[in-house]
Amino acid sequence: MKKILFTLLCSFILISCGTTSFVDRAKKLELGMTKREVISVMGNDFRVISASKTPEGDLEILRYVATVSYTDYVIYLLDGKLVEWHEENPNEHPGRPPHPPKPHHGKSPR
């Protein structure tokens, strides 16, 4: 019985740390970061959900899927620079496509 309780406690602690760590990483994001800098902050576990050429430049959208907190992070890169990010809970709107890209006016930060 003690072994089961210990295992459950350890699992809870690991899950809690993982969730906090992911949220804390997102807090370190800054507009204008390069894709490489975003990946160094957020990690390599992302999906490219969209890539397109726009009048403003090359737009790439990445999704970081949280396995515990149910809050994904959607990252918008224009010409390889971070121009927008937000949290998204896919359970709030099941079946809805990801947040549509907002038009970006003017030059991207370089």
Buried (B, 14 or more C-beta within 10 A) or exposed (E): EEEEEEEEEEEEEEEEEBBEEBBEBBEEBEEEBEBEBBBEBBEEEBEEBBEEEEEBBEBBBBBBEBEEBEBBBBBBBBBBBBBBBEBBEBEEEEEEEBBEBEEBEEEBEE
